[in-house]
Amino acid sequence: MKAHILSLLLLGYSLIGFAQQQDNSIAIGIVLPDQQEEINAKSFKLLETKLKSVAARNGIFSDSYGSFVMYPQINIIDNALVEGGLKNINIVEIEMTLFVKQFDTNVGFGSCSKTLKGSGNTISDAVKNAFSKISPNDNTYAYFFTDVKDKIKQYYRENKEKMIKSARTMAAQQQYEQAFALLMTYPSSMEGSDEVQDVAIEIYKKYQDATCSAKIAQARGAISTQDYEGAIDILATVDSESACHEESLKLIEQIGTEIRDEQKRELEMQNKLIDNAMTLESKRIDAIREIGVEYAKNHQPRITYTQIIK
């Protein structure tokens, strides 16, 4: 349990760091073909890694799709075979064009092109070598993403009320996780994020009331098997303004009477951490973010390259 308490302390600091790190980021997922004529899957895997580095360098979060996707079009515009020595060498010149669009509406939000050169024993090797030369510090990408981010922020400004209305409709249909996933796409650094956050907390309270009875039942089950640490973990997620808060406090008190003195001292420490390590509001926002991210991961659509380029 000592390790658990330490992790809870570290969690308080890591969540602060996460919020700061993600403060200016906008989510744009990256979609690539599995392979292309003369370009194999390993080359595209390298390209994906490079594009994620470029995106991160320019304040873009690319590990989930959200509403926006980025995809490349690769054209080999020149290929020369240099003969001599033990092996022939292929030298290629490729044009890589990056596009950003909103997937649902198919509306484009910008594009940029970059010429790359590479060499290798085969054309595929030469293309992979060209991809390896992509630099996150290239100003071409900086100008591109600056323009794209401005357009995406304008989109969020114009559609904020629509997002909030949709989230409330989802909550009314008890689609709480989907509502959180939608609201969490709104960039936290933008004007209006406080209003979006307030709506998320409003929905979270309803979510807590709808789910806290199940949490209480889970905690009772853990207590019955003397899994006190598991019960505490569950009870710590019950919001202090939920309908089950008083019952959760009674169960914590019950645990305190059943565990050994050393465990009891650690329980008291953990209760203090739960109460004081983070404010109530930050705990809610972190919980909302976690629920929204988990929903997005589990319900992320399979977007193929063929769908995107249409």
Secondary structure by P-SEA (a helix, b strand, c coil): caaaaaaaaaaaaaaaaaaaaaccbbbbbbbbbcccccccaaaaaaaaaaaaaaaaaacccccccccbbbbbbbbbcbbbbbbcccbbbbbbbbbbbbbbbcccccccccbbbbbbbbccccaaaaaaaaaaacccccaaaaaaaaaaaaaaaaaaaacaaaaaaaaaaaaaacaaaaaaaaaaaccccccaaaaaaaaaaaaaaaaaaacaaaaaaaaaaaaaacaaaaaaaaaaaccccccaaaaaaaaaaaaaacccaaaaaaaaaaaaaaaccccaaaaaaaaaaaaaaaaaaaaccccccccccc
